[in-house]
Amino acid sequence: MSKLLEKSLKDALKENNITMGSKQVLNSVSNSKLIVLSQSVDKKMLEKIESDAKKQKVPLVNFQGTSVALGRLCGLQYRISTISFTKIDEANIKSILKDTKTEETNV
């Protein structure tokens, strides 16, 4: 798990620059800078989010864990299947994408 993603999530939560939940993220794809998807996302919802994100050119990160793990990573006591950042540095996005690509190839 990328330490930069973890830090970015916590910072975004503090500053309220994050949207949580599949439906909320789907409704706000156009305002998103980066979308994080857990492995627990419903297949139909996943396809819709991926399609909309591709149209809006929003990068996607596949979190290598369940919605429970994603919720815990954010320091919350409930499951979160999808998160979108509404504000994040471009450099952080590139680093997170690079880190997650490296992790996926090592798995």
N, C-alpha and C positions, 0 to 999 in steps of 0.2 A: 504494500500500500504506500502510495506516494506521500511523503511527509509534507510536501508542498500543498497537495490537495487537502490534507487534514488541516493544515494551518489556514489555508484559504477559506475552507468551510467555517472554521471557528471565527475568523475575522469577519466574514460576510454575515454570519449570524449576529454578531455583536452590533454590526452597523446596519442590520436589517436590509441587506442587499441580496436577499435570497428568496426564492419561491419554492415551497415544498409541496409535494403531492402530485400525482400524475395528472389529474384533471386541471389543477391550477397551473402546472407547467405547460400543459397543452394549450391552455387559454392565453398564456403569456410568452409563447415561443418567440414572437417578434421582438420582445423586449429583452430576450435572453442573450447573454454573451457566451455561456457555456452550460451544457446540460449534463448531469451525472445520473446514470441509470443503474439501479441495482439489478441483481439477477432475478428479483422477485416481481418485476413488472409484468403485468398481464400482457399476453401476446398481442392482442388487438390494440391495446393502448400503446405498446411499444412500437408497432408498425405506424400508428398515427403520429406519434412524437417524432420518430425517425424521418418520416415523410415530410412533416412540417419543418423540421430542423434543416433538412436538406434544401428545401425551397428557400428558407431564410438564411442559409449558409451559416448555421450555428453549429459549432463543433460538439460532438457527443463523446462522453467518457463512459465506458462500461466498467462499473465498479465491480471488482471481483469478490463480491460478498452479497449477503441477503439484505433485505430491507431492515432487519433487526440490527445488523452490523452497521449499516449506513446511519441509522438513527443513533446508535451508540457513539459512532464517530463524531456526530454533531453534539454529543453530550445530552441527548434527549432520551426520555424513557419510553418512547414509542417508535413504531416502525415507520420508515420513510422509504418509499420505493423510488422516487424521483426528486431531484433537486435541480434548480436552475439558478445560475448566478445572474443577477441583473446588473451588477457592477463588479468588474475584475480587470486587473491590468492585462494587457495583451501579452506581455512577457510571461506572466504567470500562466496564462492559457497555453502558450507554446510549451512551457516547461512541463506542465501537467500532462499534456498530450504526449510529449516525448517520453515521460516517465511511464505512463500507462501502456504505451506501445512496447517499451522495453519489458515491462512486467508480463504482458501477454505473450511475448515471444519466449520468455523464460519458463512459462507454465507448461 
